[in-house]
Amino acid sequence: MENTFTGLKPGRLWHYFLEICEVPRPSKKEDKIAAYLMKFGKEHGLETIRDGTGNVLIRKPGTKGRENRKSVILQSHIDMVCEKNADVVFDFDNDAIQPYIDGEWVKARGTTLGADDGIGIAAQLAILESTDIPHGPIECLFTVDEETGLTGAFGLKDDLLKSRILLNLDSEDEGQIFIGCAGGRDTVASFDLESEPLPEGYIAYKVSITGLKGGHSGDDINKGLGNAVKLLNRFLWNASKKFFIRISSIDAGNLRNAIAREGFAMICMTPDKCDDLEKYARAFEAEIQDELRTTEPLVKFEIAECDLPPTVLAPDLEYYLLNSIYACPHGVIEYSRDIPNFVETSTNLASVKFRDSKIVVTTSQRSSVATAIQDVCDMVASVFSLAGADIEQSSGYPGWKPNPHSEILRLTVDSYKSLFKEEPKVLAIHAGLECGLIGAIYPGMDMVSFGPTIKGAHSPDERLEIKSAVKFWDLLVDVLVRID
């Protein structure tokens, strides 16, 4: 791949980020990136391990005179969210991400960039390769499947890591140092797919909602973004009552931890209602464009006549599906009573998919309060239970309890102030971080999380701010120098 980042500093950080973009790394399919890391470690003469879960650990001794300083873990995840625009042809299992510079940002052509957490990986490799950065012993931990199940962190053994200080490199707001995060669970509702032959004399339409930003279901849940599942279902619910449409299929949203940004459905109806449906569709588009004009200026709603499907949903199933999705909550449930403007509890209506003989509705819940996670999970489950769906809830992952008296926090704050002559914000984050799980496996682990500014994570609008990546690198290097 042509060197997109020629001239950007620090050179080795961008060199490795570009190399990482060339290696496919979907969640649960990390063998290619793991092989790349294993090869890197061995080529540099470093102790390199891949554990039974698939995580990679590379150890580097301290530099001369610092061999006996405290050991520190640098940690990132090696999988990425694989989202693309509907009109983009791209195979995440085999194709290289195509990054480019747009002003002050690095973006990708039509897909997620993978800066979450490719920039963290790149920083680790640049540190491991370096010969001019003083530091104590380092363990670089690269975990698998953070985005879809935290499998790598769940699978860590309590005897793998030797260090008791951890720098998590998976945050997305430069100038902010995180010392806590939300825990979370998934709630999945499944309906038996009951269909019947399409009645004679019907015509079919494809219904589409596109142009939404999507985003991270933790970081972006309070930003007033549109949800394609909710908006599409709103149209279908009303059209069902007004025009007696029959639904053949729905395909809306994608990943459990992303706000749904596109949705499609196939509907059928008698020809005498078509003019009224098309008129209502135009009115509906104007309606949602007006509602979302501030946060979603590019939202589009379209219907177009299409080929007839062989079947439509059974009437009872259609009724219960549309009503339960309409009733299902989405967004912020509760703000913190202790931290101003901090989201405490939320839920994300992530996707509706037709899978073989099932209709699967996937949702995810987050909270920094353990009992509140259970409450909001039960809230969502109750809606779909009333509709007759089968409910499955994941075991979830724990939150990370803030420690404002942390020694590595004090050191990192001092480093930031010294480098940039300003005070960083010390916060907890509503998104999930692997620190909660790592802290449960290694009690007493002293941890902070920081990173560059990444906007639009988990969507094709993902972008990495170049100047913030430089500050992220400078902070990381200075913190390593300071650890004694």
Salt bridges, closest charged atoms under 4 A:
GLU19 OE2 - HIS15 NE2 3.20
ASP31 OD1 - ARG50 NH2 3.20
GLU43 OE2 - LYS39 NZ 3.95
GLU47 OE2 - ARG59 NH1 2.96
ASP79 OD1 - HIS77 ND1 2.97
GLU83 OE1 - ARG261 NE 3.19
ASP93 OD2 - LYS29 NZ 2.96
ASP102 OD2 - LYS107 NZ 2.75
ASP116 OD1 - HIS77 NE2 3.06
ASP116 OD2 - HIS458 NE2 3.14
GLU129 OE2 - ARG12 NH2 2.79
GLU139 OE2 - ARG59 NE 2.78
ASP145 OD2 - LYS28 NZ 2.70
GLU146 OE1 - HIS77 NE2 3.27
GLU147 OE2 - HIS77 NE2 3.57
GLU147 OE1 - HIS458 NE2 3.16
ASP170 OD1 - HIS77 NE2 3.40
ASP173 OD1 - LYS455 NZ 4.00
GLU174 OE1 - LYS471 NZ 3.39
ASP186 OD2 - ARG256 NE 2.74
ASP192 OD1 - LYS358 NZ 2.42
GLU196 OE2 - ARG246 NH2 2.69
ASP220 OD1 - LYS223 NZ 2.69
ASP251 OD1 - LYS353 NZ 2.52
GLU262 OE2 - ARG261 NH1 3.66
GLU287 OE2 - ARG234 NH2 2.64
ASP290 OD1 - ARG293 NH1 3.12
GLU291 OE2 - ARG234 NH2 2.68
GLU302 OE2 - LYS300 NZ 3.69
GLU334 OE2 - ARG337 NH2 3.46
GLU344 OE2 - ARG337 NH1 3.95
GLU407 OE2 - ARG410 NH2 2.33
ASP414 OD2 - ARG410 NH1 2.86
GLU422 OE2 - LYS471 NZ 3.76
GLU423 OE1 - LYS417 NZ 3.84
ASP478 OD2 - ARG482 NE 2.62
